Amino acid sequence: MRIWIVLGLVAALSGCGTVKTLNDEKGAADDLAKWQSNCHTIPRAYSGMSYQFCNLNSPPRSGSHWAVTPIAFDLVASAIADTILIPYTGYQQYQRGDIQVRRKQY
């Protein structure tokens, strides 16, 4: 039983997009607005995958962290974490709806 708990925690913490959207949803939305993503909302269910997809769906930025490969790797890790957390995020989606990406002037 302990091994499943540890594996669940590792999978949940490995998905950076999932952790970002669950812990700091306003910050995640602000990041997408700052990066001029074409996404206007992030669904709470599978939010980590949606966050990374919206990250890819923005104009290119410089730096190795913004390359397609690390984002795609995190997309896979977020998919695993999001699947584990679907009971929680599904309930949050039902109660609170999508996360709105607010457009700000930068």
Secondary structure, DSSP 8 states (H G I E B T S, - for coil): -HHHHHHHHHHHHH-HHHHHHHH-HHHHHHHHHHTT-S-SEE-STTHHHHHHHHHHTS---SSGGGSHHHHHHHHHHHHHHHHHTHHHHHHHHHHH--EE------
